Amino acid sequence: MAAVLQGQKLLLGVSGGIAAYKAIELVRRMRDAGADVRVVMTGNAQRFVTPLSFQAVSGQLVRTSLWDEAAEAAMGHIELARWADRIVIAPASADTIAKLAHGFADDLLTTLCLATTSPITLAPAMNNRMWAHPATQANLATLRERGVQLIGPDEGAQACGEFGPGRLSEPEAIVAALVMQVRQDVRPPTGRDERHA
Ligand SMILES: Cc1cc2nc3c(=O)[nH]c(=O)nc-3n(C[C@H](O)[C@H](O)[C@H](O)COP(=O)(O)O)c2cc1C
């Protein structure tokens, strides 16, 4: 694939859902597109896939906890929030979406989302009734109002055996949508100082 994300520093947040395994392929495709990718996993994401898998495909250490004494000696979470040109959460669970909508910061990923001034993109994935629930839809409306961008979800057969909206978009489609978002981003990649002033 052409290096259409060349120079983009993407922080991929992986939250706890059955589609977390697809995020491994997503990292590969982001890197194929030229992006520099670092991965942060929630505690529950690690119940579905291991940090080692993401370390292998990203070529970087994976952060899994806010309470990493070595990384936090220099306020690593703030450094990571500054580093990212964009935070992409895929899959974004209903729980993580709810936390973001309400400004929770009780783990590394949600803390980073509050500490960043860079754009945030969510690729939700969940059971179709969780997706349709008024609580989830209200949380998404709140996040959209704040400028958070969404990719998907797709509609189709789900891991739970049901059919409907809530499937994680395919990694290839997520990268294609990210390319569009990056192109539409009014802020140049070199505008970090202004963003963090
Ligand atoms: C087998 C299994 C599959 C799950 N799949 C999903 C899912 O696809 N989407 C979702 O929002 N929650 C899913 N959940 C529930 C989340 O894992 C749960 O809400 C968790 O608290 C999410 O934590 P996190 O957002 O901090 O990662 C699943 C739970 C189990 C046990």
The ligand as an ORCA input file, in Angstrom:
! r2SCAN-3c Opt
* xyz 0 1
  C     -16.740    -12.872     25.401
  C     -16.996    -11.381     25.575
  C     -17.068    -10.603     24.463
  C     -17.328     -9.225     24.605
  N     -17.402     -8.472     23.474
  C     -17.669     -7.153     23.600
  C     -17.750     -6.330     22.429
  O     -17.557     -6.782     21.307
  N     -18.019     -5.012     22.591
  C     -18.229     -4.454     23.823
  O     -18.500     -3.262     23.897
  N     -18.134     -5.203     24.951
  C     -17.857     -6.522     24.864
  N     -17.763     -7.295     26.000
  C     -17.911     -6.648     27.316
  C     -16.652     -5.839     27.658
  O     -15.512     -6.683     27.647
  C     -16.821     -5.165     29.044
  O     -17.861     -4.205     28.964
  C     -15.550     -4.554     29.551
  O     -15.856     -3.893     30.770
  C     -14.914     -3.549     28.600
  O     -13.783     -2.984     29.226
  P     -12.881     -1.834     28.587
  O     -13.793     -0.928     27.838
  O     -12.242     -1.160     29.744
  O     -11.866     -2.486     27.741
  C     -17.502     -8.657     25.884
  C     -17.385     -9.475     27.010
  C     -17.145    -10.829     26.858
  C     -17.026    -11.674     28.086
*
